[in-house]
Amino acid sequence: MKLALLHLKLFQADLEANRAQIRNGLAIAVDQGAEWILSPEYAQTGYYFTYKLGTDWIVPIEQDSFVNEMLEFTKARKGLSLFLWTPERDSGTNQLYNSQIPALFILYTTFVLRPGFQVLLYWKKARSWEYTGKSWSSLKAGLLRGPVPVKPIECSKLRIGLLVCADAYDPKYSEQLKAGGAKIILSGASWGNDEHAPNGEWEKDSELTGLNMIVCNRSGIDRCPDNPDFDLDCREAPSVAVEGGKRKFEFRGDVSTVLICEIDPTTMSIKSQSFETFPF
C-alpha cells in the first residue's frame, strides 16, 4: 500500500497559495497510486498566520469550503484516505482548535452513503508551544467524538494513531493510541530544524510502543513579526519513517515535494528503503 506525504514549502499566511499546493500535491499523489495521503501541520496557513489573517475566518469544519472540497475530492476516489490539517472553530463553544482531520471515504460503506458532512472522527492537538504563533488554539487531547484517553481511528479496517507535531514530545499519547489498538502512528508536523529541532521524540515513541511512525513535515521559513528570535525555519526540517525505534529514512528539501513510501497493509511494516520523491 502506498502512503504519500505532502512535504510542502509553505507560504506564510497565504491561504490560496497553500491550498493550490495541496491540490497539486494531491493530484501527483493520486497519479502515483497513493491510498493514504498525509499533510503537514499548518498546511493551509503556515506559521504565525494570525498576525495577517486573524482568526475570524476560521469556521466549524462543517462550514469550511476548502475542507468540503477536499472531502468531495476524496469521496470521488474509491479507497483513498486523506489526513488533512486544518484550524477549526467549535460550533458549540466558539473555541479554536489545531486539528488533523482524516477524511475517510471508503466506497460502499454507510459512512459514504450517509447524507451531509462525512467526517467521523479527528484528532485535536494536545500539546502546544506557549508563544504567540500557537496561542490562537485551545488544547484538547482526544477525538471530536471520542473521550480521553485518546483512541485510534478506523481506516481501511485498520486502527491508526494520529498525532500533530509536538504531541510526540510526550510519549503518553502514543502509548494511549497503542493501548487502543493502533497499528501505526501518522503525524503531521511543522517542526523546524533549529535549536528546538526534533531530538529523538519520534524514535522514542516508536520504541516505547513498538509501532512504526510516519511523519509528514514541511519546508519554508516563517517570520515572527514581533520577535525574530522565534522565526520558524523548516528549510531543512525532515519528514521521516521510523521503524522499531530507529529512523529508517528521511527527506529534507526546500521545494514542495510529494513523498511516496510503501507499507505492508497487514503488518504495517515499512517496505520502502527510501522515499520516492516528486518535486513540484
Buried (B, 14 or more C-beta within 10 A) or exposed (E): BBBBBBBBBBBBBBBEEBBEBBEBBBEBBBEEEBBBBBBBBBBBBBBBBBBEBEEEEBBBBEEBEBBBEBBEBBBEBEEBBBBBBBBBBBEEEEEBBBBBBBBBBBEEEEBBEEEEBBBBBBBBBBBBBEEBBBEBBBBBBBBBEBEEBBBBBBBEEBBBBBBBBBBBBBBBBBBBBBEBEBBBBBBBBBBBBBEEEBEEBBBBBBBBBEBBBBBBBBBBBBBBBEEEEBBBBBBBBBBBBBBEBEBBBBBBBEEBBBBBBBBEBEEBEBEBEEBBEBEE
